[in-house]
Structures are given as C-alpha cells and as structure tokens.
Amino acid sequence: MYFIKPALEDILIIKKLTVGPIMANCFIIGCERTKEAVVIDPGDEADKILISLAESKLKVRYIINTHGHFDHVGGNKKLKEVTGADLLIHPLDAPLLGQLSTSAAAWGLPMENSPPPDRTVEDDDIITFGDITFKVIHTPGHSPGGISLYTDGNVFVGDTLFEGSIGRTDFPGGDYNTLISSIQKKLFVLGDDVNVFPGHMGNTTIGKEKRFNPFVNQL
C-alpha cells in the first residue's frame, strides 16, 4: 500500500492496495476536503481495505468495478455490507457478479457471489463524490463491460492496459481487436502526461505506453 497525490494535489487522495492471491490492485480515491471516497476493484481482503479507509477517515460513497472478473470484485459483498456504499459496474459485466463462486472455483479458490449492482454505468457517464468527478470510458476487450475511470490527469484502467502489456483476451467475452481499439481510440487520446493506474502490477503513463508498449506501439 502507498499514498500519493499525483494530480489535483490539493484535493485528491489515491491509495493503492494489492489484494488477493492473484495480486490485483485495489484503489481508494478520496476527496481531501469532504473525506468522501470510492473504492475501485475491491478484489479480496475486504478487511485490509476497510482498515485503510479508517486510517484516512474516509467514507465510501461508491464501490466501482472496472469489470466483473472475480479477482477485481471478490470483496464487494463485505465492503458493501459494512459501508452501505452503492455498487457500480457496466451492464454488460453485471451478470458476472452472480457467477463468482463458479469462476473462482475454476482457479481453485473459494468465493461468495457479489450482490447485484445498485446502478450500472456506461460510456460518458459521470460519477461525482466530494470535489472529484470521474468520467466513465467504456473500454471493452478484456471483458465486454470493461470500463476505465478518468479524472484530471489520472485514469484507472482495470485490466485494459498494463505497463508494457495489455489485458488477456482469452477469457469468455474477450476480444483482442476490440481491446486494441479501446486502448488506441479511448485511452491514448487522453494525453501523454496522463497517469495510468492498471489493475495489476505498476503504474505507467499514456506517453510511455504509446512509445514502448509492444502490443499497441504507435510511434
């Protein structure tokens, strides 16, 4: 876990926790003034996430899933029960929330199904908490309902784009050409200086991935 303020530095809190056996990144985004927050992709270890929220005195308004794979949504149930926050996901991935016990079992892992979403979100929707606004960007390819979340200078991309790599497309509903199109047409247009926060491994920037990512290199 670490704490940074890369942009909107007077109001934005970003905390990153790596959770679960598949080492997924969970992000807590908080408003410094109001202490309202969202949790992006609580994949597992809900207690660890709750402790981190308490340490920063943050109140969760939304739980947002960038997609419906079990390693990104496994903590939904407990986190929602404790915080009462609304659960948001794209409608095309919402059915996956009721299949977690089956999908996790295929990896030899036990997991409870997630509650259904309180609200679904689609391309260009706006999510506001405290003084912070996210724009929803539909970025399918890794899954049909994959989304990215953009706020000034920062984008949280789930498993769409990684440092030097891209999300897998061999899962049900995945499609390689769709994923590449999402990255090139939806993410690369955000600007080279935008910080990229992926669902696994380390952070990067749009400019770095344009230049050096072998899957989507444009220069």
VEXFI-136314 format. One record per residue (C-alpha): y, x, z; residue in three letters. Coordinates in nm, 4 decimals. Layout:
! residues N
      north       east         up   res
          Y          X          Z   ala
...
This chain:
! residues 219
      north       east         up   res
     0.0000     0.0000     0.0000   met
     0.3516     0.1149    -0.0649   tyr
     0.7056    -0.0186    -0.0657   phe
     0.9574     0.0279    -0.3446   ile
     1.2814    -0.1205    -0.4753   lys
     1.2943    -0.0213    -0.8419   pro
     1.5495    -0.2724    -0.9718   ala
     1.7754    -0.5396    -0.8265   leu
     1.7619    -0.2904    -0.5452   glu
     1.9738    -0.4868    -0.3018   asp
     1.7554    -0.7984    -0.3091   ile
     1.4068    -0.7168    -0.4386   leu
     1.1115    -0.6140    -0.2258   ile
     0.7910    -0.5081    -0.4003   ile
     0.4775    -0.4274    -0.2029   lys
     0.1567    -0.3264    -0.3787   lys
    -0.1844    -0.3557    -0.2169   leu
    -0.5137    -0.2585    -0.3766   thr
    -0.7770    -0.5099    -0.2707   val
    -1.1446    -0.5871    -0.3140   gly
    -1.4431    -0.3900    -0.4445   pro
    -1.3005    -0.3813    -0.7988   ile
    -0.9733    -0.2363    -0.6704   met
    -0.7343    -0.4965    -0.8107   ala
    -0.3613    -0.4695    -0.7491   asn
    -0.2016    -0.7490    -0.5475   cys
     0.1774    -0.7604    -0.5449   phe
     0.4027    -0.9135    -0.2822   ile
     0.7509    -0.9780    -0.4187   ile
     1.0148    -1.0742    -0.1647   gly
     1.3823    -1.1603    -0.1534   cys
     1.5613    -0.9332     0.0924   glu
     1.8243    -1.1939     0.1848   arg
     1.6123    -1.5086     0.2273   thr
     1.2741    -1.3474     0.3031   lys
     1.1103    -1.5881     0.0599   glu
     0.8225    -1.4314    -0.1312   ala
     0.5499    -1.4765    -0.3869   val
     0.2067    -1.3184    -0.3875   val
     0.0755    -1.2205    -0.7301   ile
    -0.3029    -1.1951    -0.7715   asp
    -0.4466    -1.2051    -0.4173   pro
    -0.7863    -1.0896    -0.5381   gly
    -0.9502    -1.0307    -0.1995   asp
    -0.8823    -0.9166     0.1582   glu
    -0.6516    -1.2061     0.2424   ala
    -0.6112    -1.0767     0.5986   asp
    -0.4704    -0.7491     0.4659   lys
    -0.2210    -0.9429     0.2547   ile
    -0.1193    -1.1648     0.5465   leu
    -0.0617    -0.8623     0.7698   ile
     0.1607    -0.7043     0.5050   ser
     0.3614    -1.0254     0.4747   leu
     0.4059    -1.0418     0.8503   ala
     0.5203    -0.6796     0.8672   glu
     0.8092    -0.7592     0.6329   ser
     0.8701    -1.1036     0.7881   lys
     0.8177    -1.2715     0.4509   leu
     0.7382    -1.6390     0.3964   lys
     0.5258    -1.7157     0.0911   val
     0.6597    -1.9839    -0.1390   arg
     0.4179    -1.9351    -0.4285   tyr
     0.0796    -1.7765    -0.4946   ile
     0.0745    -1.6818    -0.8637   ile
    -0.2404    -1.5892    -1.0559   asn
    -0.1811    -1.3876    -1.3735   thr
    -0.5262    -1.5022    -1.4840   his
    -0.8365    -1.6640    -1.3407   gly
    -1.0846    -1.3777    -1.3027   his
    -1.2399    -1.3574    -0.9588   phe
    -1.1055    -1.0119    -0.8726   asp
    -0.7497    -1.1477    -0.9002   his
    -0.7893    -1.4865    -0.7316   val
    -1.0548    -1.4400    -0.4621   gly
    -0.8012    -1.4552    -0.1782   gly
    -0.6390    -1.7780    -0.2992   asn
    -0.8255    -2.0081    -0.0621   lys
    -0.7470    -1.8369     0.2664   lys
    -0.3957    -1.7378     0.1688   leu
    -0.3128    -2.0946     0.0736   lys
    -0.4715    -2.2345     0.3891   glu
    -0.2649    -2.0034     0.6111   val
     0.0680    -2.0099     0.4262   thr
     0.0703    -2.3550     0.2663   gly
     0.2184    -2.1973    -0.0476   ala
     0.1845    -2.3641    -0.3864   asp
    -0.0730    -2.2091    -0.6180   leu
     0.0366    -2.1466    -0.9806   leu
    -0.1689    -2.0497    -1.2877   ile
    -0.1655    -2.1129    -1.6627   his
    -0.3533    -2.4339    -1.7557   pro
    -0.5981    -2.2505    -1.9840   leu
    -0.7245    -2.0403    -1.6924   asp
    -0.7094    -2.3122    -1.4256   ala
    -1.0765    -2.4170    -1.4809   pro
    -1.1890    -2.0651    -1.3815   leu
    -1.0723    -2.1250    -1.0239   leu
    -1.3621    -2.3618    -0.9683   gly
    -1.6170    -2.1112    -1.1023   gln
    -1.5519    -1.8106    -0.8777   leu
    -1.8780    -1.8276    -0.6847   ser
    -2.0712    -1.8093    -1.0124   thr
    -1.8600    -1.5420    -1.1819   ser
    -1.8544    -1.3180    -0.8729   ala
    -2.2295    -1.3595    -0.8256   ala
    -2.2800    -1.2026    -1.1694   ala
    -2.1309    -0.8857    -1.0153   trp
    -2.3442    -0.9208    -0.7027   gly
    -2.0504    -1.0356    -0.4918   leu
    -2.0163    -1.3440    -0.2701   pro
    -1.7008    -1.5523    -0.3145   met
    -1.5767    -1.9028    -0.2435   glu
    -1.4185    -2.1092    -0.5168   asn
    -1.0396    -2.1315    -0.5186   ser
    -0.8509    -2.4549    -0.4628   pro
    -0.7105    -2.6061    -0.7817   pro
    -0.3520    -2.5199    -0.8745   pro
    -0.0637    -2.7176    -0.7329   asp
     0.1198    -2.6549    -1.0586   arg
     0.0467    -2.4952    -1.3916   thr
     0.2944    -2.2698    -1.5703   val
     0.3385    -2.1930    -1.9385   glu
     0.5360    -1.9660    -2.1691   asp
     0.9106    -1.9513    -2.0879   asp
     0.8734    -2.1415    -1.7587   asp
     1.0976    -2.0225    -1.4748   ile
     0.9800    -1.9570    -1.1180   ile
     1.2545    -1.9163    -0.8574   thr
     1.2291    -1.8052    -0.4952   phe
     1.5194    -1.6849    -0.2863   gly
     1.7598    -1.4997    -0.5159   asp
     1.4843    -1.3954    -0.7575   ile
     1.3816    -1.5581    -1.0842   thr
     1.0624    -1.4902    -1.2777   phe
     1.0232    -1.5778    -1.6438   lys
     0.6659    -1.6644    -1.7366   val
     0.5385    -1.4907    -2.0505   ile
     0.2087    -1.6168    -2.1919   his
     0.0094    -1.3030    -2.2784   thr
    -0.3422    -1.4150    -2.3777   pro
    -0.6176    -1.1861    -2.4973   gly
    -0.7821    -1.0651    -2.1789   his
    -0.8216    -1.4332    -2.0957   ser
    -0.6872    -1.7434    -2.2732   pro
    -0.4384    -1.8244    -1.9976   gly
    -0.3199    -1.4767    -1.9080   gly
     0.0463    -1.4561    -1.8107   ile
     0.2984    -1.1853    -1.7319   ser
     0.5949    -1.2308    -1.4983   leu
     0.9322    -1.0768    -1.5829   tyr
     1.2325    -1.0247    -1.3592   thr
     1.5228    -0.7953    -1.4401   asp
     1.3748    -0.4543    -1.5198   gly
     1.0206    -0.5312    -1.3992   asn
     0.7160    -0.7031    -1.5485   val
     0.3886    -0.7847    -1.3724   phe
     0.1224    -0.7944    -1.6428   val
    -0.2122    -0.8643    -1.4755   gly
    -0.4901    -0.7198    -1.6921   asp
    -0.2992    -0.7366    -2.0204   thr
    -0.1754    -0.3758    -2.0251   leu
    -0.2628    -0.0643    -1.8273   phe
    -0.1288     0.2891    -1.8171   glu
    -0.2853     0.4369    -2.1293   gly
    -0.5182     0.1446    -2.1804   ser
    -0.5486    -0.2320    -2.2225   ile
    -0.7450    -0.5141    -2.0634   gly
    -1.1047    -0.5810    -2.1575   arg
    -1.1643    -0.8420    -2.4246   thr
    -1.5428    -0.8773    -2.3968   asp
    -1.5305    -1.1481    -2.1288   phe
    -1.5592    -1.5153    -2.2305   pro
    -1.2331    -1.6248    -2.3890   gly
    -1.1145    -1.2704    -2.4548   gly
    -0.9941    -1.1589    -2.7974   asp
    -0.8859    -0.8086    -2.8972   tyr
    -0.6424    -0.9016    -3.1738   asn
    -0.4788    -1.1648    -2.9539   thr
    -0.4344    -0.9101    -2.6747   leu
    -0.2753    -0.6505    -2.9022   ile
    -0.0406    -0.9162    -3.0375   ser
     0.0567    -1.0198    -2.6835   ser
     0.1405    -0.6616    -2.5912   ile
     0.3347    -0.5799    -2.9063   gln
     0.5196    -0.9090    -2.9517   lys
     0.5682    -1.0240    -2.5910   lys
     0.5843    -0.7097    -2.3759   leu
     0.7102    -0.4271    -2.5958   phe
     1.0214    -0.6288    -2.6824   val
     1.1333    -0.6251    -2.3171   leu
     1.2814    -0.2751    -2.3422   gly
     1.1638     0.0815    -2.2926   asp
     1.3039     0.1154    -1.9410   asp
     1.1167    -0.1866    -1.8020   val
     0.8758    -0.1024    -1.5181   asn
     0.5204    -0.2262    -1.5806   val
     0.3033    -0.3276    -1.2844   phe
    -0.0589    -0.3717    -1.4012   pro
    -0.3466    -0.5467    -1.2274   gly
    -0.5398    -0.2194    -1.1836   his
    -0.4507     0.1464    -1.1443   met
    -0.0986     0.2884    -1.1532   gly
     0.2386     0.1672    -1.2729   asn
     0.3987     0.2662    -1.6016   thr
     0.6890     0.1726    -1.8304   thr
     0.7153    -0.0081    -2.1613   ile
     0.8570     0.3035    -2.3293   gly
     0.5700     0.5222    -2.2112   lys
     0.3083     0.2785    -2.3391   glu
     0.4836     0.2447    -2.6752   lys
     0.4661     0.6198    -2.7206   arg
     0.1374     0.7213    -2.5638   phe
    -0.0993     0.4238    -2.5314   asn
    -0.3685     0.4894    -2.7975   pro
    -0.4542     0.1203    -2.8308   phe
    -0.1034    -0.0031    -2.9068   val
     0.0963     0.3061    -3.0039   asn
     0.3940     0.2078    -3.2168   gln
     0.5692     0.5431    -3.2654   leu
